Amino acid sequence: MRERKSLSKTSVSAVKWTFVKRFNSTIECFQHLEEKGFVSAVTSPHVKGKVNVFLNEGDYTTHTKLAVWFGNEKRGISEVAVERSEMCVAIPMFGMIESLNLGTSSGIVLYEVTKQRREYQSKYRRGNKKGKRSEPLPTTMPRDAS
């Protein structure tokens, strides 16, 4: 994908730092991720998975490698993805229609996952130097006083 000029022009160089791999099926993608040690979580407004959690109640720091799956706006998440995933994450919603478009829901879910993982990494070391840090790393960028 990185060789495609059309992508390079529209991505403002994000394609240089993002891993993109295309799979012919959901099963093929799951096999690849599982071989690489990833644990999967699906997203759905409906109770579907083995373990069902609201977004704010989930712990996304348990697994080092986490893949988050989103269904399309028309059909939702596939049954194969639900069956092969560790948990099903729902965004709490109130009102007549419990639905968000894909861009909105992925932004909300990935923000919460990243926030938790960044906070965890600021407190604990990984790799050879496992354990609690003596001084936590910052989790946000300081604002200029000007």
N, C-alpha and C positions, 0 to 999 in steps of 0.2 A: 504494500500500500504506500510505502514511503516514496517509491519511485514514480508514483502518479503525480504529474505536474499539477493537475486540476485540484488535487487535495492539498498539495503544498501551498498553492496560492491562497486558498480559502481558509486554511487552518492557522494562519499567522504563526507558523513554525511549531505549533503544538504537536504536529505529526512526528516531529523529530524526537519527542520525549514520550510518546505514547505507543504502547504495544498494541498492534491491531492484527488479528488473525481471523480469517474467515473460515467457517466450518459449514459443511453441507447438511448437518443435522444437529439437533439438540443433543442426541446421544453421543455423537462424535466429540462435541465440545465438552460434555461432562467427562468423557474418558480422558481427554487431554488434561483438563483441570485436576481431576483426581490423581492422575499419574504424577502431576507436579505438586501434589500435596495440598490442594485448595479444598476448603469447605465451602459449600454453597448455601445461600439464603435466598428465598424467593420473596417477592413482594405481592401482596394482594389485599384488597379491602375486605375480603371474605375469609373466614376460617377454613384453611385447606390443609395445612401441613402437619407433620408429626408433633412439632412444638410450635405453638402460635403465640406471638408476642406483639404488643403495641410497640411502635417505634421507640418511644421514650423509655420503655421498660426493658428493652433488650440490652445484652452485654455484647458488644462487638469487638472486645479486646481478647476474648478467649482463644481465638485462633489466629496464628500469625498470618496465614494466607486465607483471605476471605473473598469469595466471588458473590456479588449481589446480582440477582436476576430480576428483570422487569418484563412484564408481559406487554403485548401491544394494546393499544387503546380499544380495539374492537373485540378481540377474543380473550384478552387477559393472558395469564401465564399458562403454559402447557402443563398437562397432567404429568408428563415425563419429568419436567423440571421440579414440580411439587414433590413427586415420589423420591427423587434423588437428592433433595435438599435437606439440610439439618433443621431448618426452621422457616416459618412463614411470618413475615413482618407486615404489619398493617399500620397505616397512618391513621390515627384517631380523627374521625370527621363527624360533624354534626350537621343535620339538615335533611332535606328531602332526598337529595342525590348524593350518594357517597362515591364520588368519582373525581379524579384529577387527571389532567393530560399527562403524557409520559414525561415531558420536559420538567413539569412542576414536581411530580412525584419523585423522579430520580434526583432532582436537586435537593429536595427535602430529606430524603433517605440518605443520600451520600454526604450531606452536611452533618447529620447526626453521627453517622459511622466515623467520618473523619474527625469530628470533634472529640469523640470518645477515644479514638486511637491516638490522637495527638496528645491528649491529656495523659493517657497511660504511658506513652513513650517519654513524656517529660518527667515522669516519676520513676520509671523502671528502665534498666538497661537490658539489652538483648545481646545475643552472641556469647562470646567468651567471658564477658564481664557482667553476668546476670546479677540482678539484685536491685535494691532501691538506690536511687541516686542521692548523694549527700545534699545536693541543692537542685531542685527541679528546674528543668529548662523552661523558657517562656513558651506559652501556648498561643499567644497573640503578638502581633507587632505593635510596639508602642507608637502612639500618635505624637506628631510634632507639637510642641507647645506653642508654636507661632500662630 
